[in-house]
Amino acid sequence: GDARRWEYRARDGKVYGPYPTQTVLDWQAAGYFAGDGGAPMREYVDAPPPKNAGDELAGDLEDSDDDAAPDGSSAGPFVELQDAAMREVI
């Protein structure tokens, strides 16, 4: 099966996940994440281990934390996914 995992940002601004692809597809088939109930979604990527303290500090200065997951994963930006688009991405 598809080993990718996904997280979404709810209307309260909190990030939820990661969830397996099949779970997200099941929710989508049940009508979640559609229309006004849509939620920005992104693929979850595990955070790589830090190279050393200096590299980590430099990275913190360069990066914006706006899209960072609470656990520090290096996931990409959130995107709005609609019914057909979600199936293409997942």
HELIX and SHEET records of a PDB file:
HELIX    1   1 THR A   21  ALA A   29  1                                   9    
HELIX    2   2 GLY A   35  GLY A   37  5                                   3    
HELIX    3   3 ALA A   53  GLU A   62  1                                  10    
HELIX    4   4 ASP A   83  VAL A   89  1                                   7    
SHEET    1   A 4 VAL A  15  PRO A  20  0                                        
SHEET    2   A 4 ARG A   5  ARG A   9 -1                                        
SHEET    3   A 4 PRO A  40  TYR A  44 -1                                        
SHEET    4   A 4 VAL A  79  GLU A  80 -1                                        
END                                                                             
